[in-house]
Amino acid sequence: MPSPTAAGATRRAFGRSLAAITLLLPLAAFTPKENLFAPSAKIWPRWEAHDPQSTARIDFSAWERLLTIYVVEGEGANLFDYAAVTEADRRALEGFLAQMAALPISRYARPQQFAYWINLYNALTIRVILDHYPVDSIRDIDISPGWFSDGPWDKPLIEVEDHALTLNDIEHRILRPIWQDPRIHYAVNCASIGCPDLRPEAFDAEGLEAALEAAARSYVNDPRGVTIRDGRVTVSKIYDWFYEDFGRSPESLTAHLLRYAEPELAMQLKAIGKIHDTEYDWRLNGTRPSG
């Protein structure tokens, strides 16, 4: 957290823009454990390859079929009915992942790649949960290598173009550094209640922009994104963990939230003028208790 002098200078510099809101994020509230879930975006140059002339399209219909069947609207969040997944649909998921692994993804155009990596991340996450179900939280699946591992994010889960990839590779070494779009955090799903919803449809290149905008608006206006109680503003820890993706400044994060906030929420954010706390619900986004 900045010193009072620095914070005052920031407020003066921000001036009248965006109703002079300064978001005082509790970045120092991180625990060492939480920092494990906030790696920096560091590009893996090998995945920068793409073909801007390619007109090839990727078929995500098998993944969309599974989402249509098992994603259900719960109270306050989309949920996945892990317990109901049949053996046939487990095989269908494995088939889809094998199909994705076999693609020469470096030969596709950027929009196809963007949708590909998002869908692949989400499908791998669902498979991880199914492989260990029942489980209360994805953080309980400690399969990552290393003494201080927490969760499945650093475990190699798939090979694409002869390279073993982890969930962290896909999100933090491919998606975030290549596209540099904060809306990625509304698209990739970590199987938790606090995460932005897992959509009942696959992402596709043609509708990706509209889907990302809708996902951002939905989350910002959901209590999981921004909550105001008794004049105090609490936001998702996503905005703290990945502060760098939202502009690296209170002003930039403010602008992001106001871009998507509905009028009533925007009015309250402007009136209160700061963020007091962050929270996140790591419980599994399942439709029934895991026990």
Buried (B, 14 or more C-beta within 10 A) or exposed (E): EBEEEEBEEBBEEBEEEBBBBBBBBEEEEBEEEBEBBBBEBEBBEEBEEBBEEBEEBBEBEBBBBBBEBBBEEBEEBBBBBBBEBEEEBBEBBEEBBEBBBEBEBBBBBBBBBBBBBBBBBBBBBBBBBBEBBEBEBBBBBEBBEEEEBBBBBBBEBBEBBEEEBBBBBBBBBBBBBBBEBBBBBBBBBBBBBBBBBBBBEBBBBEEBEEBBBBBBBBBBBBEBBBBBEEEEBBBBBBBBBBBEBBBEBBBBBBBBBBEBBEEEBBEBBBEBBBBBBBEBBBBBBBBEEBE
